[in-house]
Amino acid sequence: MLRSKKGDIRIHDLKISHRSSFHGKKIKDSGLDKEFGLLVLGLQHENGEIEFNPPSDKMIEKGMTLMVMGKVTNITKAGEK
């Protein structure tokens, strides 16, 4: 996790489980940007492969870890969804 000393913006990871509401959705349809104000910087597939700046039509799958940037409170809320 990276933290800014100015404000509450952070870069953090979101692990996607089979219960996650993001599982099976495209990044652009997930609400991460519109609902939570989060920017997806990259993702790590379950096999360890890392993809930076994934396209918005990339499907979010269980076992993925998303690297997101945004307000701490919004990252926490997204992690609970």
Secondary structure, 3 states (H helix, E strand, C coil): CEECCCCCEEEEEEECCCCCCCCCCEHHHCCCCCCCCCEEEEEECCCCCEEECCCCCCECCCCCEEEEEEEHHHHHHHHHC
